[in-house]
Amino acid sequence: MGCTPSSSSAKATDMTPAHPDVYEPARPRRASRSPLSCNPANLPESDDPELQQFYNALKVRDHTPHVSVIPTSHASVKRPMTHVPKKHRDVMSIFGDAGMALDVTPTTSVHSTPTSSSSMLLSPSLMHGDMLDSSRDTVHETLNVAYGSATLKGQRAVNEDRHTATTETINDRPIGFFGVYDGHGGTKVSDFLAEHLHVTFFNHLSQRPQPSLYKQLEEAMLFTDNLIYERNIEHGSTAICLAVTRTDMAVASLGDSQAILCTNDGRAVDLCLSHRPAEASETARIVEAKGTVVNGRIFGVLGVSRAFGDNDFKTSKGAFKDKFNGDLVGGRPHVIQRHLSPTDEFIVLGCDGLFDVMTPDELVTYVRPRLALQGVQKTCEDLLQHALRLGSTDNVSAVIVKFHP
C-alpha cells in the first residue's frame, strides 16, 4: 500500500483525493511485514466473557508462518544479510559487482538483470536485438496503453498474490482496470478479488455512468468487501487498483501495496497512502474503535489496518459489534483521481514484497531504461526477479502500464 511521496519523490499536484484529510508525512522505509503474526500472545485478556470469546477466536486463527529470515530496520531498505566471503569468486560475482549480469540461459526461468537498481550500466541482455521484441505485451490501441503483469512465489511456500489486467468498452468509452492483490492467511480473498472486483467495477460504470471515476472505484471496492463479509469468505488481502481512460486515471489503495507513476523527466510520483497500524491516523482510528496496536500490529497479530476480508476484525458488525466502536480493520480505500498527462510515462502497481527492497526512485531508475529498450511484459518479469535478488523474501507481484506507447 501506499503512501505520500518520499522526500526524493515528487507529489502529484493535480490529484483529487477522495479523503484529503488522511494524507500523512512521507513514511520511513518499512520492515517486511507478515500480515498475520505466528504468535498472538500479545492479545489482551478481558473480564468480559463475550470479549474474551472474541480474543480466544483470534488466537486460534490460521496464522500462516510468514516470518522474514532477514533482520530489518524501519530506517533503511532491506538488503540481504552479509555472509562470510567464499574462498573464491566466480565470474558471475565479478560481473555482479560491476552492476551487470551475464546473459546466460538458466535451467529455470530466471531473467538476467543488473544487481543494483541504481547502477547506470545496463544488463547485456538489453543490448540484444531479441530483447526488443514486445510481442508478449498486451496493447490496447484505443485506450493508448500497453501493459504486462507477473507474479513470483519467492521464498514463500505458497503464492497468495493475485493480479488482474483487463480492459472493457462501456458506453463507447474504453476503460482499463488493473489490480494487485496481496493475500494473507490464505488465498480465498485474493482469488475472489481477481475473479470479481473488476467485474463489479465495470458493472457499476455501465449502470451508473455519471459519478466520477474515483467514486465508482471506491464504491466497487466497498461493495466487494461487504460481499466478502456476507459470504464469510476466509482470509484477507490488501489491494492496489488502477482504473484508466484516455483522459483520466483513478488509483485506489487498501493496505500497504503501492502505485508509482513515472513522468517523462524521470520523477517518481507516489500515488497512495499506507494503511498500517503504526501510521498515526490508523493508530488513532484503531484505538477509537477500542483496539490496541502492539509492535505495529492490531492486538499484536495483524500487520495491516485496512484490507479486504479479515472478517474477524470487521467489528462494526457481527456478534461482537457492541464491544467495539467500528472496524478494527477498515474496508474503505484511499482513492485519488488524476488527469492523464502527456508527460506521464508509466505506472507500476506492486505488492509490499517489491517495495520492501526498492524505494519509488529506485524502482523508476530500474524500470525506465528497460521500457525504452524492451517490452512491458519482459520488464515486469525482470523487475520481480530483481526484487528477489535484492533480498525480498515475500511473494512478489506487479503490473506495469505504459501510457502513450
Residue, then its C-alpha position, 0 to 999 in steps of 0.5 A: m500500500g501506499c503512501t505520500p511521496s518520499s522526500s526524493s519523490a515528487k507529489a502529484t499536484d493535480m490529484t483529487p483525493a477522495h479523503p484529503d484529510v488522511y494524507e500523512p508525512a512521507r513514511p520511513r522505509r518499512a520492515s517486511r511485514s507478515p500480515l498475520s503474526c505466528n504468535p498472538a500472545n500479545l492479545p489482551e485478556s478481558d473480564d468480559p466473557e463475550l470479549q474474551q470469546f472474541y480474543n480466544a477466536l483470534k488466537v486460534r486463527d490460521h496464522t500462516p508462518h510468514v516470518s522474514v529470515i532477514p533482520t530489518s530496520h524501519a530506517s533503511v531498505k532491506r538488503p540481504m544479510t552479509h555472509v562470510p566471503k567464499k574462498h573464491r569468486d566466480v565470474m558471475s560475482i565479478f560481473g555482479d559487482a560491476g552492476m551487470a549480469l551475464d546473459v546466460t540461459p538458466t535451467t529455470s526461468v530466471h531473467s538476467t538483470p543488473t544487481s543494483s537498481s541504481s547502477m547506470l550500466l545496463s544488463p547485456s541482455l538489453m543490448h540484444g536485438d531479441m530483447l526488443d521484441s514486445s510481442r508478449d505485451t498486451v496493447h490496447e490501441t484505443l485506450n493508448v496503453a500497453y501493459g504486462s503483469a507477473t507474479l513470483k512465489g519467492q521464498r514463500a511456500v505458497n503464492e497468495d498474490r493475485h493480479t488482474a489486467t483487463t480492459e472493457t468498452i462501456n458506453d463507447r468509452p474504453i476503460g482499463f482496470f488493473g489490480v494487485y492483490d496481496g493475500h494473507g492467511g490464505t488465498k480465498v480473498s485474493d482469488f475472489l478479488a481477481e475473479h470479481l472486483h473488476v467485474t463489479f467495477f465495470n458493472h457499476l460504470s455501465q449502470r451508473p455512468q455519471p459519478s466520477l471515476y474515483k467514486q465508482l472505484e471506491e464504491a466497487m471496492l466497498f461493495t466487494d468487501n461487504l460481499i466478502y463479509e456476507r459470504n464469510i469468505e476466509h482470509g484477507s488481502t490488501a489491494i492496489c487498483l488502477a482504473v484508466t481512460r484516455t483522459d483520466m486515471a483513478v488509483a485506489s489503495l487498501g493496505d500497504s501495496q503501492a502505485i508509482l507513476c513515472t513522468n517523462d523527466g524521470r520523477a517518481v510520483d507516489l500515488c497512495l497512502s499506507h494503511r498500517p497500524a503504526e501510521a498515526s491516523e490508523t493508530a488513532r482510528i484503531v484505538e477509537a474503535k477500542g483496539t490496541v496496536v502492539n509492535g505495529r500490529i492490531f492486538g499484536v497479530l495483524g500487520v495491516s489496518r485496512a484490507f479486504g476480508d479479515n472478517d474477524f476484525k470487521t467489528s462494526k458488525g457481527a456478534f461482537k459489534d457492541k464491544f467495539n466502536g467500528d472496524l478494527v480493520g477498515g474496508r474503505p480505500h484511499v482513492i485519488q483521481r488524476h488527469l492523464s498527462p502527456t508527460d506521464e510515462f508509466i505506472v507500476l502497481g506492486c505488492d509490499g514484497l517489491f517495495d520492501v527492497m526498492t524505494p519509488d526512485e529506485l524502482v523508476t531508475y530500474v524500470r525506465p531504461r528497460l521500457a525504452l529498450q524492451g517490452v512491458q511484459k519482459t520488464c515486469e518479469d525482470l523487475l520481480q526477479h530483481a526484487l528477489r535478488l535484492g533480498s525480498t523474501d515475500n511473494v512478489s507481484a506487479v503490473i506495469v502500464k505504459f501510457h502513450p506507447 
